[in-house]
Amino acid sequence: MRGIDGGLLILGAGGKMGPSVARLAQRASREASVERRIVAVARFTDPGLEAALQAYGIETIRCDLFDAGQVQALPDLPNIVFMAGQKFGTSDDAPRTWAVNAYLPGVVATRFPASRIVAYSTGNVYPLSGREGEGPVESDPTGPIGEYAQSALARERVLEFFSRSQATPMAILRLNYAIEPRYGVLRDIADKVASRQPIDLSMGRERDLAARRERDRAPGAPALCRAADGA
């Protein structure tokens, strides 16, 4: 944190990872002996969370990013972590998922064209891969499956557009099985192991089957399969 100048604005700080990111940023600044303004922005539907962040020395601002006036009133800080997004509940309200994941990034990018922006995304922008492989890498083509994944790719494309058109320095972080002590796949597995409960592997099998179906639908795949079988 010594190499970063200016304050830090964390948008979407009320989510599952936001509070941890805010506290880590505050702690890192303290350990680096850097006086820095760190502002956590969210709707803060849980008042206890807002109070906890304030007790840690983090400034908080209540803001609905869909409200243009509230967005305009946010402080101009040179560093932004954009974490606002919607995943859970997509099947019940897909339009809101698209609005949060694809519309709001443009709102933020146009509001802060001169800031440095780090935006959180997801590995779901890649197609399914089987357990026998090593998983996707950044150079692999995207292939989102489902509306959440598609809206997440839309978020990236919107941010890329404004980064280029406004010359806004920007980085996009795609999270895969994010390590967060309060939730996530790794936490779920750890809880099962600790309580000596069986771990359901059906999702891995479903991913394998889905990945194979995707490969079979690829152009030329049936002919290649027949050739491999000696047909």
Number of C-alpha atoms within 10 A of each C-alpha: 15 12 7 12 12 13 16 25 26 25 24 23 28 24 16 14 17 21 20 17 16 24 17 12 18 23 15 14 18 14 11 12 11 16 12 17 15 23 25 27 25 22 18 20 10 9 9 10 14 23 15 12 20 14 10 12 15 21 17 20 19 15 20 15 21 13 9 12 11 13 15 14 9 16 13 15 18 17 21 22 23 22 24 22 23 18 16 10 11 15 12 9 10 16 13 14 22 23 16 20 27 22 18 19 26 18 17 19 23 15 15 21 17 16 19 19 25 17 20 18 22 18 22 20 22 20 19 23 19 16 12 7 7 8 14 15 10 9 6 10 11 16 14 18 13 12 16 24 22 19 25 26 23 18 25 22 15 18 27 21 14 19 19 11 10 14 13 20 16 18 16 17 12 17 12 14 12 15 13 13 10 11 12 15 13 15 16 13 15 13 13 14 12 9 9 9 10 9 12 9 8 9 9 13 12 13 16 17 15 16 17 15 12 14 15 15 11 10 9 10 13 13 12 13 12 10 10 9 8 7 8
